[in-house]
Amino acid sequence: MRAGLRDIENGVESIEALLVQVGAPRLQALGFDVPHTTLPEHKLYDKLAAENPDTAHSRYNALLRRLTSFERAAECVSA
């Protein structure tokens, strides 16, 4: 998440930044400063597919699981 937030701050559209933007609504509710972008899910998948089309789907799902895990842990800390 740190890398994604740093990339967003620096204007870099990396896989990490796009993942953070996918979670923007929930992360914003937790106090993270994440700008809203259009279709980050599609951009993330497209970037993964450009790197390796054969693994894009499984990598996308793995990244979403990591995001959800982070969000749940952050909710526990802020509660």
Biopython code that builds the backbone (N, CA, C, O; Angstrom):
import numpy as np
from Bio.PDB.StructureBuilder import StructureBuilder

atoms = [
    (1, "MET", "N", (0.808, -1.174, 0.000)),
    (1, "MET", "CA", (0.000, 0.000, 0.000)),
    (1, "MET", "C", (0.863, 1.254, 0.000)),
    (1, "MET", "O", (0.535, 2.235, -0.667)),
    (2, "ARG", "N", (1.967, 1.226, 0.745)),
    (2, "ARG", "CA", (2.843, 2.407, 0.778)),
    (2, "ARG", "C", (3.350, 2.767, -0.604)),
    (2, "ARG", "O", (3.356, 3.936, -0.991)),
    (3, "ALA", "N", (3.774, 1.756, -1.343)),
    (3, "ALA", "CA", (4.291, 2.014, -2.692)),
    (3, "ALA", "C", (3.206, 2.616, -3.577)),
    (3, "ALA", "O", (3.477, 3.528, -4.358)),
    (4, "GLY", "N", (1.992, 2.117, -3.463)),
    (4, "GLY", "CA", (0.886, 2.641, -4.249)),
    (4, "GLY", "C", (0.564, 4.075, -3.889)),
    (4, "GLY", "O", (0.354, 4.905, -4.773)),
    (5, "LEU", "N", (0.523, 4.379, -2.596)),
    (5, "LEU", "CA", (0.265, 5.751, -2.160)),
    (5, "LEU", "C", (1.370, 6.690, -2.621)),
    (5, "LEU", "O", (1.109, 7.819, -3.035)),
    (6, "ARG", "N", (2.614, 6.206, -2.543)),
    (6, "ARG", "CA", (3.748, 7.016, -2.993)),
    (6, "ARG", "C", (3.660, 7.272, -4.496)),
    (6, "ARG", "O", (3.892, 8.390, -4.956)),
    (7, "ASP", "N", (3.324, 6.235, -5.254)),
    (7, "ASP", "CA", (3.210, 6.398, -6.704)),
    (7, "ASP", "C", (2.082, 7.359, -7.069)),
    (7, "ASP", "O", (2.234, 8.173, -7.980)),
    (8, "ILE", "N", (0.963, 7.275, -6.373)),
    (8, "ILE", "CA", (-0.139, 8.210, -6.621)),
    (8, "ILE", "C", (0.333, 9.641, -6.370)),
    (8, "ILE", "O", (0.068, 10.542, -7.166)),
    (9, "GLU", "N", (1.030, 9.835, -5.263)),
    (9, "GLU", "CA", (1.539, 11.161, -4.916)),
    (9, "GLU", "C", (2.489, 11.697, -5.988)),
    (9, "GLU", "O", (2.525, 12.899, -6.251)),
    (10, "ASN", "N", (3.258, 10.795, -6.604)),
    (10, "ASN", "CA", (4.222, 11.188, -7.627)),
    (10, "ASN", "C", (3.660, 11.153, -9.044)),
    (10, "ASN", "O", (4.382, 11.404, -10.008)),
    (11, "GLY", "N", (2.367, 10.840, -9.170)),
    (11, "GLY", "CA", (1.733, 10.820, -10.484)),
    (11, "GLY", "C", (2.087, 9.618, -11.343)),
    (11, "GLY", "O", (1.990, 9.679, -12.569)),
    (12, "VAL", "N", (2.497, 8.524, -10.706)),
    (12, "VAL", "CA", (2.874, 7.308, -11.423)),
    (12, "VAL", "C", (1.696, 6.337, -11.405)),
    (12, "VAL", "O", (1.169, 6.020, -10.339)),
    (13, "GLU", "N", (1.282, 5.866, -12.578)),
    (13, "GLU", "CA", (0.182, 4.907, -12.662)),
    (13, "GLU", "C", (0.751, 3.487, -12.680)),
    (13, "GLU", "O", (0.771, 2.820, -13.714)),
    (14, "SER", "N", (1.206, 3.051, -11.527)),
    (14, "SER", "CA", (1.793, 1.718, -11.378)),
    (14, "SER", "C", (0.715, 0.712, -10.982)),
    (14, "SER", "O", (-0.421, 1.083, -10.686)),
    (15, "ILE", "N", (1.084, -0.545, -10.981)),
    (15, "ILE", "CA", (0.177, -1.592, -10.511)),
    (15, "ILE", "C", (-0.210, -1.310, -9.064)),
    (15, "ILE", "O", (-1.374, -1.452, -8.690)),
    (16, "GLU", "N", (0.753, -0.917, -8.263)),
    (16, "GLU", "CA", (0.489, -0.638, -6.856)),
    (16, "GLU", "C", (-0.467, 0.541, -6.695)),
    (16, "GLU", "O", (-1.382, 0.491, -5.873)),
    (17, "ALA", "N", (-0.258, 1.602, -7.476)),
    (17, "ALA", "CA", (-1.129, 2.778, -7.409)),
    (17, "ALA", "C", (-2.548, 2.429, -7.843)),
    (17, "ALA", "O", (-3.515, 2.865, -7.219)),
    (18, "LEU", "N", (-2.672, 1.655, -8.896)),
    (18, "LEU", "CA", (-3.995, 1.269, -9.370)),
    (18, "LEU", "C", (-4.714, 0.401, -8.344)),
    (18, "LEU", "O", (-5.926, 0.526, -8.167)),
    (19, "LEU", "N", (-3.978, -0.474, -7.670)),
    (19, "LEU", "CA", (-4.589, -1.309, -6.637)),
    (19, "LEU", "C", (-5.137, -0.439, -5.516)),
    (19, "LEU", "O", (-6.249, -0.665, -5.039)),
    (20, "VAL", "N", (-4.364, 0.553, -5.093)),
    (20, "VAL", "CA", (-4.833, 1.472, -4.057)),
    (20, "VAL", "C", (-6.086, 2.201, -4.536)),
    (20, "VAL", "O", (-7.023, 2.397, -3.762)),
    (21, "GLN", "N", (-6.107, 2.597, -5.792)),
    (21, "GLN", "CA", (-7.258, 3.312, -6.328)),
    (21, "GLN", "C", (-8.488, 2.417, -6.438)),
    (21, "GLN", "O", (-9.615, 2.900, -6.326)),
    (22, "VAL", "N", (-8.288, 1.131, -6.653)),
    (22, "VAL", "CA", (-9.409, 0.196, -6.641)),
    (22, "VAL", "C", (-10.074, 0.228, -5.263)),
    (22, "VAL", "O", (-11.300, 0.197, -5.155)),
    (23, "GLY", "N", (-9.270, 0.291, -4.235)),
    (23, "GLY", "CA", (-9.786, 0.311, -2.865)),
    (23, "GLY", "C", (-10.111, 1.696, -2.342)),
    (23, "GLY", "O", (-10.387, 1.849, -1.153)),
    (24, "ALA", "N", (-10.086, 2.707, -3.193)),
    (24, "ALA", "CA", (-10.252, 4.097, -2.762)),
    (24, "ALA", "C", (-11.458, 4.342, -1.853)),
    (24, "ALA", "O", (-11.286, 4.957, -0.801)),
    (25, "PRO", "N", (-12.656, 3.900, -2.197)),
    (25, "PRO", "CA", (-13.790, 4.222, -1.323)),
    (25, "PRO", "C", (-13.610, 3.727, 0.120)),
    (25, "PRO", "O", (-13.858, 4.462, 1.076)),
    (26, "ARG", "N", (-13.188, 2.508, 0.252)),
    (26, "ARG", "CA", (-13.016, 1.942, 1.592)),
    (26, "ARG", "C", (-11.800, 2.559, 2.290)),
    (26, "ARG", "O", (-11.843, 2.826, 3.491)),
    (27, "LEU", "N", (-10.723, 2.784, 1.541)),
    (27, "LEU", "CA", (-9.526, 3.382, 2.123)),
    (27, "LEU", "C", (-9.778, 4.830, 2.539)),
    (27, "LEU", "O", (-9.271, 5.271, 3.570)),
    (28, "GLN", "N", (-10.552, 5.571, 1.755)),
    (28, "GLN", "CA", (-10.902, 6.945, 2.123)),
    (28, "GLN", "C", (-11.687, 6.957, 3.429)),
    (28, "GLN", "O", (-11.467, 7.817, 4.282)),
    (29, "ALA", "N", (-12.598, 6.010, 3.585)),
    (29, "ALA", "CA", (-13.379, 5.915, 4.821)),
    (29, "ALA", "C", (-12.493, 5.620, 6.027)),
    (29, "ALA", "O", (-12.853, 5.932, 7.162)),
    (30, "LEU", "N", (-11.336, 5.019, 5.776)),
    (30, "LEU", "CA", (-10.379, 4.708, 6.847)),
    (30, "LEU", "C", (-9.388, 5.840, 7.087)),
    (30, "LEU", "O", (-8.514, 5.734, 7.948)),
    (31, "GLY", "N", (-9.526, 6.934, 6.316)),
    (31, "GLY", "CA", (-8.666, 8.097, 6.529)),
    (31, "GLY", "C", (-7.494, 8.244, 5.570)),
    (31, "GLY", "O", (-6.685, 9.159, 5.725)),
    (32, "PHE", "N", (-7.390, 7.365, 4.586)),
    (32, "PHE", "CA", (-6.313, 7.474, 3.602)),
    (32, "PHE", "C", (-6.703, 8.499, 2.535)),
    (32, "PHE", "O", (-7.861, 8.579, 2.123)),
    (33, "ASP", "N", (-5.728, 9.265, 2.105)),
    (33, "ASP", "CA", (-5.949, 10.271, 1.064)),
    (33, "ASP", "C", (-5.720, 9.620, -0.295)),
    (33, "ASP", "O", (-4.597, 9.590, -0.799)),
    (34, "VAL", "N", (-6.786, 9.103, -0.879)),
    (34, "VAL", "CA", (-6.707, 8.397, -2.162)),
    (34, "VAL", "C", (-7.662, 9.078, -3.137)),
    (34, "VAL", "O", (-8.868, 9.118, -2.893)),
    (35, "PRO", "N", (-7.141, 9.613, -4.235)),
    (35, "PRO", "CA", (-8.032, 10.257, -5.205)),
    (35, "PRO", "C", (-8.870, 9.221, -5.955)),
    (35, "PRO", "O", (-8.448, 8.084, -6.162)),
    (36, "HIS", "N", (-10.055, 9.643, -6.352)),
    (36, "HIS", "CA", (-10.932, 8.771, -7.136)),
    (36, "HIS", "C", (-10.522, 8.853, -8.600)),
    (36, "HIS", "O", (-10.290, 9.944, -9.119)),
    (37, "THR", "N", (-10.434, 7.731, -9.253)),
    (37, "THR", "CA", (-10.137, 7.684, -10.688)),
    (37, "THR", "C", (-11.202, 6.846, -11.388)),
    (37, "THR", "O", (-11.958, 6.111, -10.753)),
    (38, "THR", "N", (-11.240, 6.974, -12.682)),
    (38, "THR", "CA", (-12.218, 6.244, -13.472)),
    (38, "THR", "C", (-11.688, 4.857, -13.826)),
    (38, "THR", "O", (-10.584, 4.718, -14.351)),
    (39, "LEU", "N", (-12.475, 3.856, -13.537)),
    (39, "LEU", "CA", (-12.210, 2.461, -13.901)),
    (39, "LEU", "C", (-10.820, 1.942, -13.510)),
    (39, "LEU", "O", (-10.119, 1.389, -14.357)),
    (40, "PRO", "N", (-10.408, 2.108, -12.249)),
    (40, "PRO", "CA", (-9.084, 1.594, -11.879)),
    (40, "PRO", "C", (-8.990, 0.082, -12.015)),
    (40, "PRO", "O", (-7.908, -0.447, -12.269)),
    (41, "GLU", "N", (-10.119, -0.632, -11.848)),
    (41, "GLU", "CA", (-10.108, -2.088, -11.981)),
    (41, "GLU", "C", (-9.684, -2.500, -13.383)),
    (41, "GLU", "O", (-8.872, -3.409, -13.555)),
    (42, "HIS", "N", (-10.237, -1.828, -14.377)),
    (42, "HIS", "CA", (-9.908, -2.151, -15.773)),
    (42, "HIS", "C", (-8.462, -1.785, -16.093)),
    (42, "HIS", "O", (-7.755, -2.537, -16.764)),
    (43, "LYS", "N", (-8.035, -0.636, -15.613)),
    (43, "LYS", "CA", (-6.652, -0.208, -15.853)),
    (43, "LYS", "C", (-5.669, -1.176, -15.209)),
    (43, "LYS", "O", (-4.640, -1.513, -15.796)),
    (44, "LEU", "N", (-5.994, -1.624, -13.991)),
    (44, "LEU", "CA", (-5.124, -2.580, -13.300)),
    (44, "LEU", "C", (-5.033, -3.878, -14.086)),
    (44, "LEU", "O", (-3.939, -4.394, -14.315)),
    (45, "TYR", "N", (-6.171, -4.404, -14.497)),
    (45, "TYR", "CA", (-6.160, -5.660, -15.243)),
    (45, "TYR", "C", (-5.402, -5.500, -16.561)),
    (45, "TYR", "O", (-4.622, -6.373, -16.941)),
    (46, "ASP", "N", (-5.630, -4.398, -17.246)),
    (46, "ASP", "CA", (-4.936, -4.163, -18.519)),
    (46, "ASP", "C", (-3.426, -4.091, -18.326)),
    (46, "ASP", "O", (-2.669, -4.613, -19.145)),
    (47, "LYS", "N", (-2.990, -3.455, -17.258)),
    (47, "LYS", "CA", (-1.550, -3.349, -16.986)),
    (47, "LYS", "C", (-0.963, -4.729, -16.685)),
    (47, "LYS", "O", (0.128, -5.058, -17.150)),
    (48, "LEU", "N", (-1.682, -5.526, -15.913)),
    (48, "LEU", "CA", (-1.220, -6.887, -15.621)),
    (48, "LEU", "C", (-1.177, -7.729, -16.893)),
    (48, "LEU", "O", (-0.233, -8.491, -17.102)),
    (49, "ALA", "N", (-2.188, -7.597, -17.737)),
    (49, "ALA", "CA", (-2.243, -8.363, -18.986)),
    (49, "ALA", "C", (-1.134, -7.939, -19.934)),
    (49, "ALA", "O", (-0.613, -8.764, -20.684)),
    (50, "ALA", "N", (-0.771, -6.673, -19.910)),
    (50, "ALA", "CA", (0.323, -6.199, -20.765)),
    (50, "ALA", "C", (1.655, -6.814, -20.337)),
    (50, "ALA", "O", (2.514, -7.093, -21.174)),
    (51, "GLU", "N", (1.820, -7.021, -19.039)),
    (51, "GLU", "CA", (3.051, -7.638, -18.540)),
    (51, "GLU", "C", (3.098, -9.124, -18.869)),
    (51, "GLU", "O", (4.121, -9.643, -19.315)),
    (52, "ASN", "N", (1.969, -9.806, -18.640)),
    (52, "ASN", "CA", (1.922, -11.246, -18.889)),
    (52, "ASN", "C", (0.461, -11.686, -18.988)),
    (52, "ASN", "O", (-0.187, -11.893, -17.962)),
    (53, "PRO", "N", (-0.065, -11.832, -20.202)),
    (53, "PRO", "CA", (-1.477, -12.169, -20.366)),
    (53, "PRO", "C", (-1.869, -13.512, -19.732)),
    (53, "PRO", "O", (-3.016, -13.693, -19.325)),
    (54, "ASP", "N", (-0.937, -14.431, -19.649)),
    (54, "ASP", "CA", (-1.253, -15.756, -19.116)),
    (54, "ASP", "C", (-1.508, -15.748, -17.604)),
    (54, "ASP", "O", (-2.226, -16.602, -17.085)),
    (55, "THR", "N", (-0.923, -14.793, -16.915)),
    (55, "THR", "CA", (-1.074, -14.760, -15.454)),
    (55, "THR", "C", (-1.908, -13.590, -14.960)),
    (55, "THR", "O", (-2.077, -13.428, -13.751)),
    (56, "ALA", "N", (-2.430, -12.776, -15.859)),
    (56, "ALA", "CA", (-3.139, -11.553, -15.463)),
    (56, "ALA", "C", (-4.310, -11.843, -14.532)),
    (56, "ALA", "O", (-4.471, -11.167, -13.517)),
    (57, "HIS", "N", (-5.115, -12.820, -14.857)),
    (57, "HIS", "CA", (-6.312, -13.102, -14.053)),
    (57, "HIS", "C", (-5.943, -13.535, -12.637)),
    (57, "HIS", "O", (-6.508, -13.026, -11.669)),
    (58, "SER", "N", (-5.021, -14.449, -12.510)),
    (58, "SER", "CA", (-4.658, -14.928, -11.176)),
    (58, "SER", "C", (-3.941, -13.841, -10.374)),
    (58, "SER", "O", (-4.147, -13.737, -9.165)),
    (59, "ARG", "N", (-3.109, -13.036, -11.023)),
    (59, "ARG", "CA", (-2.431, -11.929, -10.326)),
    (59, "ARG", "C", (-3.437, -10.879, -9.875)),
    (59, "ARG", "O", (-3.333, -10.347, -8.770)),
    (60, "TYR", "N", (-4.403, -10.584, -10.725)),
    (60, "TYR", "CA", (-5.444, -9.610, -10.388)),
    (60, "TYR", "C", (-6.204, -10.069, -9.141)),
    (60, "TYR", "O", (-6.401, -9.297, -8.202)),
    (61, "ASN", "N", (-6.622, -11.322, -9.147)),
    (61, "ASN", "CA", (-7.355, -11.857, -7.993)),
    (61, "ASN", "C", (-6.496, -11.865, -6.733)),
    (61, "ASN", "O", (-6.992, -11.563, -5.648)),
    (62, "ALA", "N", (-5.233, -12.204, -6.861)),
    (62, "ALA", "CA", (-4.332, -12.210, -5.704)),
    (62, "ALA", "C", (-4.162, -10.802, -5.142)),
    (62, "ALA", "O", (-4.152, -10.608, -3.926)),
    (63, "LEU", "N", (-4.028, -9.825, -6.034)),
    (63, "LEU", "CA", (-3.892, -8.442, -5.573)),
    (63, "LEU", "C", (-5.156, -7.965, -4.863)),
    (63, "LEU", "O", (-5.073, -7.265, -3.853)),
    (64, "LEU", "N", (-6.310, -8.335, -5.379)),
    (64, "LEU", "CA", (-7.561, -7.942, -4.719)),
    (64, "LEU", "C", (-7.686, -8.580, -3.338)),
    (64, "LEU", "O", (-8.203, -7.960, -2.409)),
    (65, "ARG", "N", (-7.213, -9.819, -3.205)),
    (65, "ARG", "CA", (-7.231, -10.471, -1.889)),
    (65, "ARG", "C", (-6.315, -9.728, -0.917)),
    (65, "ARG", "O", (-6.664, -9.551, 0.250)),
    (66, "ARG", "N", (-5.146, -9.294, -1.393)),
    (66, "ARG", "CA", (-4.220, -8.538, -0.535)),
    (66, "ARG", "C", (-4.833, -7.205, -0.126)),
    (66, "ARG", "O", (-4.701, -6.783, 1.023)),
    (67, "LEU", "N", (-5.499, -6.549, -1.059)),
    (67, "LEU", "CA", (-6.156, -5.281, -0.763)),
    (67, "LEU", "C", (-7.224, -5.482, 0.311)),
    (67, "LEU", "O", (-7.286, -4.727, 1.281)),
    (68, "THR", "N", (-8.050, -6.488, 0.136)),
    (68, "THR", "CA", (-9.112, -6.770, 1.103)),
    (68, "THR", "C", (-8.524, -7.083, 2.471)),
    (68, "THR", "O", (-9.048, -6.630, 3.488)),
    (69, "SER", "N", (-7.452, -7.846, 2.505)),
    (69, "SER", "CA", (-6.790, -8.173, 3.765)),
    (69, "SER", "C", (-6.280, -6.902, 4.447)),
    (69, "SER", "O", (-6.450, -6.735, 5.655)),
    (70, "PHE", "N", (-5.659, -6.012, 3.684)),
    (70, "PHE", "CA", (-5.160, -4.758, 4.234)),
    (70, "PHE", "C", (-6.314, -3.914, 4.781)),
    (70, "PHE", "O", (-6.228, -3.362, 5.878)),
    (71, "GLU", "N", (-7.382, -3.825, 4.008)),
    (71, "GLU", "CA", (-8.534, -3.025, 4.429)),
    (71, "GLU", "C", (-9.120, -3.565, 5.735)),
    (71, "GLU", "O", (-9.441, -2.794, 6.640)),
    (72, "ARG", "N", (-9.255, -4.857, 5.828)),
    (72, "ARG", "CA", (-9.802, -5.466, 7.050)),
    (72, "ARG", "C", (-8.893, -5.215, 8.260)),
    (72, "ARG", "O", (-9.368, -4.919, 9.356)),
    (73, "ALA", "N", (-7.592, -5.337, 8.043)),
    (73, "ALA", "CA", (-6.653, -5.074, 9.133)),
    (73, "ALA", "C", (-6.700, -3.602, 9.554)),
    (73, "ALA", "O", (-6.660, -3.293, 10.744)),
    (74, "ALA", "N", (-6.784, -2.704, 8.581)),
    (74, "ALA", "CA", (-6.858, -1.277, 8.893)),
    (74, "ALA", "C", (-8.148, -0.950, 9.638)),
    (74, "ALA", "O", (-8.150, -0.087, 10.516)),
    (75, "GLU", "N", (-9.227, -1.619, 9.306)),
    (75, "GLU", "CA", (-10.496, -1.408, 10.015)),
    (75, "GLU", "C", (-10.380, -1.845, 11.479)),
    (75, "GLU", "O", (-10.943, -1.206, 12.368)),
    (76, "CYS", "N", (-9.660, -2.917, 11.719)),
    (76, "CYS", "CA", (-9.480, -3.394, 13.087)),
    (76, "CYS", "C", (-8.658, -2.398, 13.913)),
    (76, "CYS", "O", (-8.933, -2.188, 15.094)),
    (77, "VAL", "N", (-7.671, -1.802, 13.296)),
    (77, "VAL", "CA", (-6.804, -0.856, 13.980)),
    (77, "VAL", "C", (-7.553, 0.445, 14.274)),
    (77, "VAL", "O", (-7.375, 1.048, 15.333)),
    (78, "SER", "N", (-8.392, 0.871, 13.325)),
    (78, "SER", "CA", (-9.080, 2.150, 13.506)),
    (78, "SER", "C", (-10.357, 2.035, 14.331)),
    (78, "SER", "O", (-10.967, 3.048, 14.674)),
    (79, "ALA", "N", (-10.757, 0.827, 14.645)),
    (79, "ALA", "CA", (-12.010, 0.637, 15.396)),
    (79, "ALA", "C", (-11.817, 0.865, 16.882)),
    (79, "ALA", "O", (-12.768, 0.745, 17.654)),
]
sb = StructureBuilder()
sb.init_structure("model")
sb.init_model(0)
sb.init_chain("A")
sb.init_seg("    ")
for serial, (resi, resn, name, xyz) in enumerate(atoms, 1):
    if name == "N":
        sb.init_residue(resn, " ", resi, " ")
    sb.init_atom(name, np.array(xyz, "f"), 0.0, 1.0, " ", f" {name:<3s}", serial, name[0])
structure = sb.get_structure()
